[in-house]
Amino acid sequence: MNPRAAGALALSVASVGIVAWFAMPDDVWPLRAILVFIAALVAGTFFDRARFPGASRTESTMGPDGDVLIGFEARVISLTPLKVEARGSVWSARLAGVRAVSLLALVEIVGREGLTLLVRAPEKGGGPSGTGQG
């Protein structure tokens, strides 16, 4: 669904929730509250799709080896202990190689051991060779 259509659908569903709140009689307030709650959930879902169209976990977000993170870039946010930010989340990391990294440097994710990412510092004069955006 394209972002413009998702945004329009979110606005429509939110409007139905508002109309349900004010148009229904007060003696059926539980039903009114349930309808507004459902409308808010549906509108929120479509709003997320409008704001973050690539946020769903699909093949297009997979790295070259089939893992969601391997092959993508990450930014170093802490050196001791080593932590990186990758695809909107902070991960513990371990260097896979002897090259040192600096704070805020871009590194390539080359593997994962449980919840620890294996990262490699870029070659001198070049950045990570991954296809993803960090």
C-alpha positions in Angstrom: 0.0 0.0 0.0 1.4 3.4 -0.9 2.0 5.9 1.9 -0.6 8.4 0.6 -3.4 5.8 0.5 -2.4 4.5 3.9 -2.5 8.0 5.3 -5.9 8.7 3.8 -7.2 5.4 5.1 -5.9 6.2 8.6 -7.7 9.6 8.5 -10.9 7.9 7.3 -10.9 5.3 10.1 -10.1 7.9 12.7 -13.0 10.0 11.5 -15.3 7.0 11.8 -14.1 6.6 15.4 -14.8 10.3 16.2 -18.3 10.1 14.6 -19.0 6.9 16.6 -18.1 8.6 19.8 -20.3 11.7 19.3 -23.2 10.1 17.3 -24.0 7.1 19.5 -26.3 7.6 22.5 -24.8 7.7 26.0 -26.6 4.6 27.3 -24.4 2.3 25.0 -21.1 3.8 26.1 -19.4 0.4 26.3 -20.1 -0.3 22.7 -19.1 3.2 21.8 -15.8 2.9 23.7 -15.0 -0.5 22.0 -15.7 1.0 18.5 -13.5 4.0 19.1 -10.7 1.7 20.5 -10.9 -0.5 17.4 -10.9 2.5 15.1 -7.8 3.9 16.9 -5.9 0.6 16.5 -6.8 0.3 12.8 -5.9 4.0 12.2 -2.6 3.5 14.1 -1.7 0.6 11.9 -2.3 2.4 8.7 -0.6 5.5 10.0 2.5 3.4 10.7 2.4 2.1 7.2 2.1 5.6 5.9 5.1 6.9 7.9 7.3 3.9 7.7 6.6 2.1 4.4 9.7 -0.1 4.5 9.4 -1.0 8.1 7.8 -4.4 7.6 10.1 -7.5 7.6 10.2 -8.5 3.9 12.8 -9.9 1.6 13.8 -6.4 0.5 15.1 -5.8 4.1 17.1 -9.0 4.2 20.9 -8.9 4.0 22.8 -11.0 1.4 23.0 -14.1 3.6 19.3 -14.1 4.5 19.8 -12.6 8.0 18.0 -9.4 8.6 21.2 -7.6 9.7 24.1 -9.3 8.0 25.5 -7.2 5.2 24.1 -3.9 6.4 25.9 -1.0 8.0 25.9 0.0 11.7 27.1 3.0 13.5 29.4 2.7 16.6 27.8 4.4 19.6 30.0 3.1 22.4 33.5 1.7 22.5 33.6 0.1 26.0 31.6 -2.0 25.8 31.3 -2.0 22.0 27.7 -1.1 21.0 26.4 -0.3 17.6 23.1 1.1 16.3 21.7 -0.9 13.4 18.3 -0.5 11.7 17.0 1.6 14.6 18.1 -0.7 17.5 21.1 -0.7 19.8 23.1 -4.0 19.8 26.1 -5.3 21.6 28.9 -6.0 19.2 32.3 -7.7 18.8 35.0 -6.8 16.3 35.6 -9.5 13.7 39.1 -8.6 12.7 42.1 -6.7 14.0 41.2 -3.2 12.7 40.1 -0.8 15.4 37.0 1.4 15.2 36.3 4.9 16.4 33.2 6.4 17.9 30.5 7.1 15.4 32.3 5.2 12.7 30.3 3.1 10.2 31.0 -0.7 10.3 29.7 -3.6 8.4 27.7 -6.4 10.1 29.3 -9.7 9.1 27.7 -12.1 11.5 25.7 -12.6 14.6 26.2 -14.8 17.7 22.9 -14.7 19.6 22.2 -11.0 20.4 25.8 -9.9 19.7 26.7 -8.6 16.3 30.0 -9.3 14.7 31.2 -6.2 12.9 34.1 -5.4 10.7 35.8 -2.0 10.4 35.9 -0.6 6.8 39.0 -0.9 4.6 41.2 2.2 4.5 39.7 4.6 2.0 36.5 2.8 1.6 33.2 2.2 3.5 31.4 -1.0 4.2 30.4 -3.0 1.1 26.9 -3.9 2.4 23.9 -3.1 0.4 21.7 -1.8 3.2 21.3 1.5 4.8 22.3 1.7 8.5 
